Amino acid sequence: MWNLRELVERYIALADGFGHPLPLSQFPLNEVEIVRLFGSFDEDYHISRFLHFSKLTGKTYAIGGEEVTHVSIAEAIKEIL
């Protein structure tokens, strides 16, 4: 599984920068891996405050007890990398 730095680097490459909603399905992981990875980061207060989940159109995933489709990551996450 990826560490936080790897997740952020992949997000930036796929979303073309910080703050852009990216479908979780764009990550090269299967559904179980996506739920596990984002769920674990969502449970950590120091990390979760930089992850913003939303429900738009697309495949839904259960992250933190919510049905979500997209994630955006705030640039301020660089403070903890």
SERO-4910 file (N, C-alpha, C, O; in steps of 0.05 Angstrom, whole numbers):
BEGIN
 pado doro    nc1    nc2    nc3   cac1   cac2   cac3    cc1    cc2    cc3    oc1    oc2    oc3
  Met    A     17    -24      0      0      0      0     18     25      0     41     24      9
  Trp    A      7     46    -10     22     71    -12     24     86     14      6     84     31
  Asn    A     47    100     17     48    118     40     36    145     31     29    148      8
  Leu    A     35    164     49     22    190     44     36    205     21     22    216      4
  Arg    A     62    205     21     77    219      0     70    207    -28     66    222    -47
  Glu    A     69    181    -30     63    168    -55     35    175    -64     30    180    -88
  Leu    A     16    175    -45    -12    182    -52    -13    210    -63    -26    215    -83
  Val    A      0    229    -49     -1    257    -57     12    260    -85      2    275   -102
  Glu    A     35    247    -90     48    249   -116     30    238   -138     28    251   -159
  Arg    A     17    216   -133     -1    205   -153    -25    223   -158    -34    227   -180
  Tyr    A    -36    234   -136    -59    252   -138    -51    277   -156    -66    284   -174
  Ile    A    -28    289   -150    -20    312   -165    -17    306   -195    -26    321   -212
  Ala    A     -5    283   -201     -2    275   -229    -28    271   -243    -32    278   -266
  Leu    A    -47    258   -229    -73    252   -241    -91    276   -242   -106    280   -261
  Ala    A    -91    293   -221   -109    316   -219    -97    341   -231   -111    361   -233
  Asp    A    -72    340   -239    -58    363   -251    -56    386   -230    -59    410   -238
  Gly    A    -51    379   -205    -47    399   -185    -65    395   -161    -83    378   -161
  Phe    A    -61    411   -140    -76    409   -116   -104    421   -119   -108    439   -136
  Gly    A   -123    411   -103   -149    424   -100   -169    417   -121   -192    427   -121
  His    A   -163    399   -140   -181    391   -161   -194    364   -154   -180    345   -147
  Pro    A   -221    363   -154   -234    338   -148   -226    316   -169   -228    321   -193
  Leu    A   -218    294   -159   -209    272   -176   -225    247   -169   -227    240   -146
  Pro    A   -236    234   -189   -251    209   -183   -232    189   -170   -210    184   -180
  Leu    A   -241    177   -149   -225    156   -136   -219    133   -155   -199    120   -152
  Ser    A   -237    129   -174   -233    107   -193   -209    112   -212   -201     93   -226
  Gln    A   -198    136   -212   -175    142   -228   -149    131   -216   -129    128   -231
  Phe    A   -149    125   -191   -125    113   -179   -122     84   -188   -142     70   -189
  Pro    A    -98     76   -195    -94     49   -205    -94     28   -183    -74     13   -178
  Leu    A   -117     26   -169   -121      7   -147   -148     -6   -151   -166      6   -164
  Asn    A   -152    -29   -139   -179    -41   -140   -196    -28   -118   -186    -13   -101
  Glu    A   -221    -35   -118   -240    -23    -99   -233    -27    -70   -234     -8    -54
  Val    A   -225    -51    -63   -217    -57    -35   -193    -40    -27   -192    -30     -5
  Glu    A   -173    -38    -45   -149    -22    -39   -156      7    -36   -145     21    -18
  Ile    A   -173     18    -53   -181     46    -51   -195     51    -24   -188     71    -10
  Val    A   -214     34    -17   -228     38      9   -209     36     32   -210     52     51
  Arg    A   -191     16     32   -172     13     54   -153     36     56   -148     47     77
  Leu    A   -141     44     33   -121     66     33   -134     92     42   -124    105     61
  Phe    A   -155    101     29   -167    126     36   -181    125     64   -182    145     78
  Gly    A   -192    102     71   -204     99     97   -184    103    119   -189    115    140
  Ser    A   -160     91    116   -139     94    136   -130    123    139   -125    132    161
  Phe    A   -127    137    117   -118    165    118   -141    182    130   -136    202    143
  Asp    A   -166    175    123   -189    191    133   -191    188    164   -202    206    177
  Glu    A   -183    166    175   -184    162    204   -163    177    219   -165    180    244
  Asp    A   -142    186    206   -121    201    219   -126    231    217   -125    243    195
  Tyr    A   -132    244    240   -140    272    240   -119    290    226   -126    309    212
  His    A    -94    284    231    -72    301    220    -71    300    190    -61    318    177
  Ile    A    -81    278    178    -82    275    149   -109    283    138   -111    296    118
  Ser    A   -130    274    151   -157    277    140   -165    306    136   -182    311    118
  Arg    A   -154    324    151   -162    352    147   -153    363    120   -163    385    112
  Phe    A   -135    349    106   -126    358     80   -140    343     57   -138    351     34
  Leu    A   -155    323     64   -170    307     44   -199    315     44   -212    315     65
  His    A   -209    322     21   -237    331     19   -251    313     -1   -246    313    -25
  Phe    A   -270    297     11   -285    278     -5   -311    290    -14   -323    307      0
  Ser    A   -321    282    -37   -346    292    -47   -360    270    -63   -348    250    -71
  Lys    A   -386    274    -66   -402    254    -81   -412    269   -106   -431    284   -104
  Leu    A   -400    263   -128   -408    273   -154   -418    250   -170   -429    231   -159
  Thr    A   -414    250   -196   -422    227   -212   -398    208   -214   -375    216   -215
  Gly    A   -405    183   -215   -384    162   -218   -387    140   -198   -406    139   -182
  Lys    A   -367    123   -198   -367    100   -180   -365    109   -151   -348    127   -145
  Thr    A   -381     98   -133   -380    106   -105   -364     87    -89   -363     63    -95
  Tyr    A   -352     97    -68   -336     82    -49   -345     90    -21   -351    114    -16
  Ala    A   -344     72     -2   -351     78     25   -325     85     40   -309     68     47
  Ile    A   -322    111     45   -299    121     59   -309    136     84   -325    154     83
  Gly    A   -300    127    107   -308    140    132   -338    139    137   -349    158    149
  Gly    A   -351    118    128   -380    116    132   -396    132    112   -421    133    115
  Glu    A   -384    145     93   -398    161     73   -394    149     45   -373    138     40
  Glu    A   -414    153     28   -411    145      0   -399    168    -15   -411    190    -16
  Val    A   -375    165    -26   -361    186    -40   -352    176    -68   -349    152    -72
  Thr    A   -347    195    -85   -337    189   -112   -310    202   -118   -294    191   -133
  His    A   -305    225   -106   -282    241   -112   -266    250    -87   -277    250    -65
  Val    A   -241    256    -91   -225    268    -70   -210    291    -81   -201    291   -104
  Ser    A   -206    312    -65   -188    333    -72   -169    336    -48   -177    331    -25
  Ile    A   -145    342    -53   -125    345    -32   -115    374    -32   -107    385    -52
  Ala    A   -116    385     -8   -107    413     -4    -76    415     -5    -62    397      5
  Glu    A    -66    435    -17    -37    439    -20    -24    441      7      0    435      9
  Ala    A    -38    449     27    -26    451     54    -17    424     65     -3    424     85
  Ile    A    -24    403     52    -15    376     61     15    374     60     27    357     73
  Lys    A     28    391     44     57    391     42     70    396     69     93    389     73
  Glu    A     56    409     87     66    415    114     73    389    129     91    389    146
  Ile    A     59    367    123     64    342    138     78    321    123     82    299    133
  Leu    A     86    327     98    101    307     83    130    305     91    145    289     79
***
